[in-house]
C-alpha cells in the first residue's frame, strides 16, 4: 500500500476551503435619500383686482377704497406678508400722500405701507388653510380734477 503523507501545514489550508461563505466579512452599503418640500403660497382670488376709489373733499381731496377679499393659502403655517410702497400713476393730475393697509378678515391691521414698503409682518395663518385679507388705500391731496390710479403689491414670504 502506498500511503501519502499530508503535511501538518496543509491542514489549515484544507480547512479554509470547507468553511461556509458566511464566515467571511459581510460588506454593506447604506444609501440615504433626502429631499424637501418647498414652501408654496397661492392666492385663491384673481391675480389682479381693480378697485373704484371714492372721493371726499376733506384734506384737499381724499380718495379711498378697499379691495375684495384676497384669499391666501400656504402649505406651511406662519407665513409673512409685505405690502409694496404705494405706486402712484405718473399721469395723476396732482401729487398725493398715499397709504395702504393690509387688513385681516376682522378688520385688524396687519401691515401698513406708504412712500416705502411695509416690513415683513406675520399673517398668523395655519398650514393649508385660506386666510382672507383686504387692502385698503387712502390718498390725500387729490385736489385737481381727473383720473387717479395707484398700485399696491402684496407679497407672501416664507417665514
C-alpha positions in Angstrom: 0.0 0.0 0.0 1.1 3.4 -0.8 0.3 5.9 1.8 0.9 9.5 1.3 1.7 11.9 4.0 -0.1 15.1 4.5 1.9 17.8 5.9 0.5 19.5 9.1 1.0 22.8 7.4 -1.5 21.8 4.7 -4.4 21.0 7.1 -5.4 24.7 7.8 -5.5 25.4 4.1 -7.8 22.5 3.5 -10.0 23.7 6.4 -10.5 27.2 4.9 -11.9 25.6 1.7 -14.5 23.8 3.8 -15.7 26.9 5.7 -19.2 28.4 4.7 -19.2 31.7 2.9 -20.9 33.4 5.9 -17.6 33.2 7.8 -16.1 35.9 5.5 -16.7 39.6 6.3 -20.0 41.0 5.1 -19.9 44.2 3.0 -22.9 46.6 3.2 -23.6 50.0 1.8 -26.2 52.4 3.1 -27.8 54.9 0.7 -29.6 57.8 2.2 -32.2 59.7 0.1 -33.0 63.3 1.1 -35.5 65.7 -0.3 -37.5 68.8 0.7 -41.0 70.1 0.1 -40.8 73.8 -1.0 -43.0 76.3 0.7 -45.8 77.4 -1.6 -48.5 80.0 -1.3 -51.3 80.8 -3.7 -54.0 83.4 -3.9 -57.5 82.0 -4.2 -58.7 85.1 -5.9 -57.8 86.9 -9.2 -54.1 87.9 -9.5 -55.2 91.5 -10.2 -58.0 93.4 -8.7 -59.4 96.7 -9.8 -61.0 98.9 -7.1 -63.1 102.0 -7.6 -61.9 104.8 -5.3 -64.5 107.1 -3.6 -63.9 110.8 -3.3 -64.3 113.1 -0.3 -63.5 116.7 -0.3 -61.8 116.5 3.1 -58.0 117.1 3.3 -57.8 118.8 -0.1 -59.5 115.8 -1.7 -59.3 112.2 -0.3 -59.6 109.1 -2.5 -60.2 105.8 -0.7 -61.1 102.3 -1.4 -60.8 98.7 -0.2 -60.2 95.6 -2.2 -62.3 92.5 -2.3 -61.2 89.6 -0.1 -57.8 88.2 -1.2 -57.5 84.5 -0.1 -54.0 83.4 0.8 -53.3 79.7 1.1 -49.9 78.3 2.0 -48.7 74.8 2.6 -46.9 76.0 5.8 -48.0 77.9 8.9 -47.0 81.4 9.9 -46.2 83.0 6.6 -45.1 86.6 6.4 -46.6 89.2 4.2 -45.4 92.5 2.9 -47.1 95.5 1.1 -45.1 97.4 -1.5 -44.9 101.1 -1.5 -48.0 102.8 -3.0 -47.1 103.5 -6.6 -49.0 106.5 -8.0 -49.5 106.5 -11.7 -47.2 109.2 -13.3 -50.2 110.6 -15.1 -52.2 111.5 -11.9 -53.4 115.2 -12.0 -52.0 116.0 -8.6 -49.3 114.7 -6.2 -50.9 112.9 -3.3 -49.9 111.4 0.0 -50.7 107.8 0.0 -51.0 104.9 2.4 -52.1 101.3 2.2 -53.2 98.9 4.9 -53.4 95.2 4.8 -56.4 94.1 7.0 -57.3 90.6 8.3 -60.9 89.3 7.9 -62.0 91.1 11.1 -60.5 94.5 10.0 -57.4 94.2 12.2 -54.3 95.8 10.7 -51.5 93.5 9.6 -49.2 95.8 7.7 -49.0 99.5 6.5 -47.1 101.0 3.6 -46.9 104.4 2.0 -43.9 106.0 0.4 -41.9 102.9 1.3 -42.9 99.2 1.6 -44.2 97.7 4.9 -42.0 95.5 6.9 -42.4 91.7 6.8 -45.3 91.0 9.1 -46.7 87.7 10.4 -50.0 86.7 8.8 -50.9 84.2 11.5 -52.2 81.5 9.1 -52.4 77.8 9.6 -51.0 75.4 7.0 -53.3 74.6 4.1 -56.0 77.0 5.4 -57.2 80.1 3.5 -56.6 83.4 5.2 -58.7 86.2 3.8 -57.2 89.7 3.8 -58.1 93.0 2.1 -56.0 96.0 1.1 -57.3 99.5 1.9 -55.9 102.6 0.1 -56.2 106.2 1.2 -54.8 109.1 -0.9 -55.0 112.7 0.3 -54.3 115.8 -1.7 -56.2 114.8 -4.8 -57.2 118.5 -5.4 -57.0 118.6 -9.2 -59.9 117.1 -11.3 -59.1 114.0 -13.3 -58.5 110.3 -13.0 -56.1 108.9 -10.4 -54.5 105.4 -10.3 -52.4 103.6 -7.7 -50.8 100.2 -7.5 -50.0 98.2 -4.3 -48.4 94.7 -4.5 -49.0 92.1 -1.8 -46.1 89.6 -1.4 -46.1 86.4 0.7 -42.8 85.3 2.2 -41.8 82.1 3.8 -41.1 82.8 7.5 
